[in-house]
Structure formats: structure tokens, C-alpha cells
């Protein structure tokens, strides 16, 4: 199932905590070979957004606000 993670968080359809749970669940599914795509594609994240979450531990809500605010301008 594809989820636009940042969109859901930005529009308050998903809390930051629930978004992290979904992210973690998607990572588990990836490692269990249950996904057709990579993690970023499944969650509709760019490689930069995915890297910000995984490598830099950027808060998903902060990333959603930054990413989608830039698009809305």
C-alpha cells in the first residue's frame, strides 16, 4: 500500500507518532521482502526526504511542514 507520508502529516491526517510507526512498519516489511518498491517509493518520499529521516533523524512533522510549505508557495 502506498502512502504519501508527508502529505498525511502536513494535513493532520496522521500524527507525527503514527507517521513514525508507519515508517517503521514499512522498514520491517522491506526487510521481510514484502514490498514491491523501496521504502522511499512506498511512502512517496524523495531520496532527500528519506535520507533526512534515516540519516539525520529529522522529525517527520518538521520535514512535512518544510517540504510541503515549499511546494505550496
N, CA, C and O atoms as a Tinker XYZ file with bonds, in Angstrom:
   292  protein
     1  N      0.850000   -1.178000    0.000000    73     2
     2  CA     0.000000    0.000000    0.000000    64     1     3
     3  C      0.893000    1.239000    0.000000    63     2     4     5
     4  O      1.795000    1.372000    0.827000    81     3
     5  N      0.626000    2.132000   -0.935000    73     3     6
     6  CA     1.399000    3.379000   -0.982000    64     5     7
     7  C      0.716000    4.434000   -0.121000    63     6     8     9
     8  O     -0.505000    4.587000   -0.125000    81     7
     9  N      1.549000    5.151000    0.611000    73     7    10
    10  CA     1.064000    6.230000    1.473000    64     9    11
    11  C      1.907000    7.457000    1.203000    63    10    12    13
    12  O      3.134000    7.373000    1.149000    81    11
    13  N      1.264000    8.584000    1.035000    73    11    14
    14  CA     2.022000    9.829000    0.916000    64    13    15
    15  C      2.218000   10.338000    2.339000    63    14    16    17
    16  O      1.414000   11.114000    2.856000    81    15
    17  N      3.283000    9.890000    2.948000    73    15    18
    18  CA     3.528000   10.119000    4.364000    64    17    19
    19  C      3.546000   11.599000    4.735000    63    18    20    21
    20  O      2.848000   12.017000    5.659000    81    19
    21  N      4.334000   12.382000    4.026000    73    19    22
    22  CA     4.459000   13.795000    4.384000    64    21    23
    23  C      3.150000   14.554000    4.171000    63    22    24    25
    24  O      2.803000   15.423000    4.971000    81    23
    25  N      2.433000   14.239000    3.120000    73    23    26
    26  CA     1.140000   14.873000    2.852000    64    25    27
    27  C      0.175000   14.598000    4.006000    63    26    28    29
    28  O     -0.504000   15.503000    4.489000    81    27
    29  N      0.125000   13.334000    4.440000    73    27    30
    30  CA    -0.790000   12.957000    5.524000    64    29    31
    31  C     -0.456000   13.685000    6.826000    63    30    32    33
    32  O     -1.355000   14.084000    7.567000    81    31
    33  N      0.833000   13.855000    7.100000    73    31    34
    34  CA     1.249000   14.555000    8.317000    64    33    35
    35  C      0.982000   16.052000    8.189000    63    34    36    37
    36  O      0.477000   16.679000    9.120000    81    35
    37  N      1.321000   16.620000    7.039000    73    35    38
    38  CA     1.127000   18.062000    6.823000    64    37    39
    39  C     -0.331000   18.467000    7.012000    63    38    40    41
    40  O     -0.624000   19.496000    7.621000    81    39
    41  N     -1.249000   17.645000    6.482000    73    39    42
    42  CA    -2.677000   17.960000    6.574000    64    41    43
    43  C     -3.351000   17.356000    7.803000    63    42    44    45
    44  O     -4.578000   17.276000    7.874000    81    43
    45  N     -2.534000   16.932000    8.768000    73    43    46
    46  CA    -3.000000   16.452000   10.072000    64    45    47
    47  C     -3.901000   15.222000    9.986000    63    46    48    49
    48  O     -4.719000   14.990000   10.876000    81    47
    49  N     -3.757000   14.436000    8.923000    73    47    50
    50  CA    -4.480000   13.170000    8.825000    64    49    51
    51  C     -3.740000   12.069000    9.577000    63    50    52    53
    52  O     -4.289000   10.998000    9.833000    81    51
    53  N     -2.488000   12.350000    9.927000    73    51    54
    54  CA    -1.633000   11.383000   10.597000    64    53    55
    55  C     -0.729000   12.154000   11.561000    63    54    56    57
    56  O     -0.077000   13.122000   11.170000    81    55
    57  N     -0.697000   11.721000   12.813000    73    55    58
    58  CA     0.180000   12.387000   13.782000    64    57    59
    59  C      1.633000   12.017000   13.493000    63    58    60    61
    60  O      1.910000   11.049000   12.785000    81    59
    61  N      2.538000   12.789000   14.042000    73    59    62
    62  CA     3.964000   12.502000   13.888000    64    61    63
    63  C      4.285000   11.113000   14.435000    63    62    64    65
    64  O      5.057000   10.364000   13.837000    81    63
    65  N      3.694000   10.785000   15.562000    73    63    66
    66  CA     3.931000    9.475000   16.186000    64    65    67
    67  C      3.424000    8.345000   15.291000    63    66    68    69
    68  O      4.131000    7.360000   15.079000    81    67
    69  N      2.213000    8.481000   14.770000    73    67    70
    70  CA     1.655000    7.454000   13.885000    64    69    71
    71  C      2.457000    7.367000   12.588000    63    70    72    73
    72  O      2.621000    6.282000   12.031000    81    71
    73  N      2.954000    8.500000   12.110000    73    71    74
    74  CA     3.775000    8.504000   10.893000    64    73    75
    75  C      5.060000    7.718000   11.122000    63    74    76    77
    76  O      5.502000    6.975000   10.246000    81    75
    77  N      5.658000    7.880000   12.300000    73    75    78
    78  CA     6.882000    7.131000   12.597000    64    77    79
    79  C      6.583000    5.647000   12.715000    63    78    80    81
    80  O      7.389000    4.817000   12.293000    81    79
    81  N      5.433000    5.302000   13.284000    73    79    82
    82  CA     5.029000    3.894000   13.359000    64    81    83
    83  C      4.868000    3.313000   11.956000    63    82    84    85
    84  O      5.305000    2.194000   11.686000    81    83
    85  N      4.241000    4.076000   11.071000    73    83    86
    86  CA     4.065000    3.633000    9.688000    64    85    87
    87  C      5.418000    3.492000    8.991000    63    86    88    89
    88  O      5.645000    2.539000    8.246000    81    87
    89  N      6.302000    4.439000    9.238000    73    87    90
    90  CA     7.646000    4.384000    8.663000    64    89    91
    91  C      8.358000    3.115000    9.135000    63    90    92    93
    92  O      8.926000    2.381000    8.326000    81    91
    93  N      8.326000    2.862000   10.432000    73    91    94
    94  CA     8.973000    1.672000   10.986000    64    93    95
    95  C      8.364000    0.385000   10.440000    63    94    96    97
    96  O      9.082000   -0.569000   10.141000    81    95
    97  N      7.042000    0.361000   10.312000    73    95    98
    98  CA     6.358000   -0.814000    9.762000    64    97    99
    99  C      6.782000   -1.053000    8.310000    63    98   100   101
   100  O      6.978000   -2.195000    7.894000    81    99
   101  N      6.919000    0.017000    7.557000    73    99   102
   102  CA     7.340000   -0.090000    6.164000    64   101   103
   103  C      8.770000   -0.605000    6.068000    63   102   104   105
   104  O      9.084000   -1.404000    5.186000    81   103
   105  N      9.633000   -0.155000    6.964000    73   103   106
   106  CA    11.013000   -0.648000    7.006000    64   105   107
   107  C     11.011000   -2.153000    7.296000    63   106   108   109
   108  O     11.736000   -2.907000    6.646000    81   107
   109  N     10.210000   -2.590000    8.258000    73   107   110
   110  CA    10.114000   -4.017000    8.582000    64   109   111
   111  C      9.634000   -4.819000    7.372000    63   110   112   113
   112  O     10.189000   -5.872000    7.059000    81   111
   113  N      8.599000   -4.315000    6.693000    73   111   114
   114  CA     8.078000   -5.001000    5.515000    64   113   115
   115  C      9.135000   -5.088000    4.418000    63   114   116   117
   116  O      9.213000   -6.089000    3.706000    81   115
   117  N      9.939000   -4.050000    4.283000    73   115   118
   118  CA    11.015000   -4.055000    3.301000    64   117   119
   119  C     12.017000   -5.166000    3.620000    63   118   120   121
   120  O     12.425000   -5.915000    2.732000    81   119
   121  N     12.404000   -5.264000    4.874000    73   119   122
   122  CA    13.386000   -6.271000    5.282000    64   121   123
   123  C     12.830000   -7.688000    5.236000    63   122   124   125
   124  O     13.590000   -8.655000    5.193000    81   123
   125  N     11.516000   -7.810000    5.245000    73   123   126
   126  CA    10.870000   -9.120000    5.119000    64   125   127
   127  C     10.512000   -9.420000    3.658000    63   126   128   129
   128  O      9.834000  -10.405000    3.369000    81   127
   129  N     10.973000   -8.564000    2.747000    73   127   130
   130  CA    10.725000   -8.705000    1.300000    64   129   131
   131  C      9.234000   -8.718000    0.961000    63   130   132   133
   132  O      8.795000   -9.459000    0.081000    81   131
   133  N      8.473000   -7.901000    1.658000    73   131   134
   134  CA     7.034000   -7.820000    1.420000    64   133   135
   135  C      6.637000   -6.640000    0.536000    63   134   136   137
   136  O      5.463000   -6.489000    0.197000    81   135
   137  N      7.596000   -5.809000    0.162000    73   135   138
   138  CA     7.299000   -4.629000   -0.641000    64   137   139
   139  C      7.733000   -4.828000   -2.087000    63   138   140   141
   140  O      8.713000   -5.520000   -2.364000    81   139
   141  N      7.002000   -4.222000   -2.991000    73   139   142
   142  CA     7.380000   -4.248000   -4.403000    64   141   143
   143  C      8.426000   -3.179000   -4.713000    63   142   144   145
   144  O      9.189000   -3.314000   -5.669000    81   143
   145  N      8.462000   -2.127000   -3.914000    73   143   146
   146  CA     9.355000   -0.987000   -4.143000    64   145   147
   147  C     10.274000   -0.796000   -2.943000    63   146   148   149
   148  O     10.188000   -1.524000   -1.954000    81   147
   149  N     11.145000    0.185000   -3.046000    73   147   150
   150  CA    11.967000    0.529000   -1.892000    64   149   151
   151  C     11.127000    1.340000   -0.900000    63   150   152   153
   152  O      9.994000    1.723000   -1.194000    81   151
   153  N     11.691000    1.586000    0.256000    73   151   154
   154  CA    10.960000    2.259000    1.338000    64   153   155
   155  C     10.520000    3.665000    0.932000    63   154   156   157
   156  O      9.373000    4.053000    1.154000    81   155
   157  N     11.429000    4.416000    0.343000    73   155   158
   158  CA    11.102000    5.790000   -0.065000    64   157   159
   159  C      9.947000    5.815000   -1.055000    63   158   160   161
   160  O      9.038000    6.637000   -0.933000    81   159
   161  N      9.979000    4.931000   -2.021000    73   159   162
   162  CA     8.903000    4.881000   -3.021000    64   161   163
   163  C      7.576000    4.490000   -2.399000    63   162   164   165
   164  O      6.535000    5.050000   -2.745000    81   163
   165  N      7.605000    3.539000   -1.489000    73   163   166
   166  CA     6.373000    3.104000   -0.824000    64   165   167
   167  C      5.702000    4.244000   -0.061000    63   166   168   169
   168  O      4.475000    4.330000   -0.015000    81   167
   169  N      6.503000    5.109000    0.529000    73   167   170
   170  CA     5.972000    6.206000    1.325000    64   169   171
   171  C      5.919000    7.525000    0.560000    63   170   172   173
   172  O      5.613000    8.576000    1.122000    81   171
   173  N      6.224000    7.444000   -0.736000    73   171   174
   174  CA     6.240000    8.605000   -1.627000    64   173   175
   175  C      7.169000    9.702000   -1.113000    63   174   176   177
   176  O      6.822000   10.883000   -1.118000    81   175
   177  N      8.350000    9.290000   -0.671000    73   175   178
   178  CA     9.375000   10.224000   -0.211000    64   177   179
   179  C     10.445000   10.355000   -1.283000    63   178   180   181
   180  O     10.767000    9.385000   -1.969000    81   179
   181  N     10.986000   11.540000   -1.423000    73   179   182
   182  CA    12.153000   11.684000   -2.295000    64   181   183
   183  C     13.343000   11.048000   -1.577000    63   182   184   185
   184  O     13.282000   10.780000   -0.377000    81   183
   185  N     14.402000   10.814000   -2.306000    73   183   186
   186  CA    15.602000   10.260000   -1.666000    64   185   187
   187  C     16.141000   11.221000   -0.613000    63   186   188   189
   188  O     16.663000   10.787000    0.414000    81   187
   189  N     16.020000   12.520000   -0.862000    73   187   190
   190  CA    16.485000   13.511000    0.100000    64   189   191
   191  C     15.651000   13.475000    1.382000    63   190   192   193
   192  O     16.195000   13.572000    2.482000    81   191
   193  N     14.331000   13.336000    1.238000    73   191   194
   194  CA    13.456000   13.268000    2.405000    64   193   195
   195  C     13.721000   11.988000    3.202000    63   194   196   197
   196  O     13.785000   12.011000    4.431000    81   195
   197  N     13.872000   10.885000    2.491000    73   195   198
   198  CA    14.164000    9.609000    3.139000    64   197   199
   199  C     15.480000    9.698000    3.915000    63   198   200   201
   200  O     15.564000    9.260000    5.063000    81   199
   201  N     16.504000   10.270000    3.280000    73   199   202
   202  CA    17.807000   10.421000    3.921000    64   201   203
   203  C     17.710000   11.308000    5.153000    63   202   204   205
   204  O     18.351000   11.030000    6.166000    81   203
   205  N     16.917000   12.370000    5.078000    73   203   206
   206  CA    16.760000   13.274000    6.223000    64   205   207
   207  C     16.182000   12.526000    7.430000    63   206   208   209
   208  O     16.593000   12.769000    8.565000    81   207
   209  N     15.248000   11.633000    7.193000    73   207   210
   210  CA    14.633000   10.870000    8.282000    64   209   211
   211  C     15.596000    9.819000    8.829000    63   210   212   213
   212  O     15.772000    9.699000   10.042000    81   211
   213  N     16.214000    9.064000    7.935000    73   211   214
   214  CA    17.043000    7.931000    8.353000    64   213   215
   215  C     18.414000    8.363000    8.871000    63   214   216   217
   216  O     18.840000    7.925000    9.940000    81   215
   217  N     19.095000    9.207000    8.131000    73   215   218
   218  CA    20.475000    9.565000    8.484000    64   217   219
   219  C     20.529000   10.699000    9.498000    63   218   220   221
   220  O     21.302000   10.655000   10.455000    81   219
   221  N     19.707000   11.708000    9.280000    73   219   222
   222  CA    19.789000   12.901000   10.132000    64   221   223
   223  C     18.738000   12.926000   11.235000    63   222   224   225
   224  O     18.712000   13.860000   12.036000    81   223
   225  N     17.874000   11.921000   11.291000    73   223   226
   226  CA    16.826000   11.822000   12.318000    64   225   227
   227  C     15.937000   13.056000   12.373000    63   226   228   229
   228  O     15.534000   13.498000   13.448000    81   227
   229  N     15.638000   13.603000   11.207000    73   227   230
   230  CA    14.755000   14.767000   11.131000    64   229   231
   231  C     13.338000   14.327000   11.495000    63   230   232   233
   232  O     12.852000   13.297000   11.028000    81   231
   233  N     12.700000   15.115000   12.325000    73   231   234
   234  CA    11.327000   14.874000   12.734000    64   233   235
   235  C     10.421000   14.879000   11.499000    63   234   236   237
   236  O     10.504000   15.790000   10.675000    81   235
   237  N      9.569000   13.884000   11.368000    73   235   238
   238  CA     8.715000   13.763000   10.186000    64   237   239
   239  C      7.787000   14.963000   10.039000    63   238   240   241
   240  O      7.575000   15.448000    8.928000    81   239
   241  N      7.235000   15.442000   11.142000    73   239   242
   242  CA     6.330000   16.596000   11.063000    64   241   243
   243  C      7.077000   17.839000   10.584000    63   242   244   245
   244  O      6.559000   18.596000    9.763000    81   243
   245  N      8.280000   18.050000   11.089000    73   243   246
   246  CA     9.077000   19.197000   10.653000    64   245   247
   247  C      9.417000   19.082000    9.174000    63   246   248   249
   248  O      9.373000   20.071000    8.443000    81   247
   249  N      9.752000   17.884000    8.738000    73   247   250
   250  CA    10.071000   17.662000    7.329000    64   249   251
   251  C      8.835000   17.886000    6.455000    63   250   252   253
   252  O      8.930000   18.485000    5.384000    81   251
   253  N      7.695000   17.412000    6.906000    73   251   254
   254  CA     6.450000   17.611000    6.155000    64   253   255
   255  C      6.140000   19.095000    6.021000    63   254   256   257
   256  O      5.790000   19.566000    4.939000    81   255
   257  N      6.266000   19.823000    7.113000    73   255   258
   258  CA     5.990000   21.256000    7.077000    64   257   259
   259  C      6.950000   21.980000    6.145000    63   258   260   261
   260  O      6.534000   22.868000    5.400000    81   259
   261  N      8.209000   21.620000    6.176000    73   259   262
   262  CA     9.204000   22.245000    5.310000    64   261   263
   263  C      8.977000   21.872000    3.849000    63   262   264   265
   264  O      8.947000   22.746000    2.983000    81   263
   265  N      8.819000   20.592000    3.572000    73   263   266
   266  CA     8.695000   20.111000    2.195000    64   265   267
   267  C      7.426000   20.610000    1.517000    63   266   268   269
   268  O      7.472000   21.088000    0.384000    81   267
   269  N      6.307000   20.501000    2.199000    73   267   270
   270  CA     5.031000   20.862000    1.574000    64   269   271
   271  C      4.789000   22.362000    1.613000    63   270   272   273
   272  O      4.053000   22.882000    0.774000    81   271
   273  N      5.382000   23.069000    2.558000    73   271   274
   274  CA     5.280000   24.522000    2.563000    64   273   275
   275  C      5.972000   25.085000    1.338000    63   274   276   277
   276  O      5.466000   26.014000    0.709000    81   275
   277  N      7.126000   24.530000    0.994000    73   275   278
   278  CA     7.872000   24.987000   -0.188000    64   277   279
   279  C      7.063000   24.746000   -1.460000    63   278   280   281
   280  O      7.089000   25.572000   -2.372000    81   279
   281  N      6.351000   23.635000   -1.532000    73   279   282
   282  CA     5.551000   23.305000   -2.713000    64   281   283
   283  C      4.354000   24.241000   -2.819000    63   282   284   285
   284  O      3.969000   24.644000   -3.917000    81   283
   285  N      3.766000   24.586000   -1.673000    73   283   286
   286  CA     2.557000   25.417000   -1.658000    64   285   287
   287  C      2.813000   26.858000   -2.056000    63   286   288   289
   288  O      1.894000   27.554000   -2.486000    81   287
   289  N      4.043000   27.313000   -1.919000    73   287   290
   290  CA     4.354000   28.719000   -2.243000    64   289   291
   291  C      4.280000   29.003000   -3.715000    63   290   292
   292  O      4.515000   30.134000   -4.139000    81   291
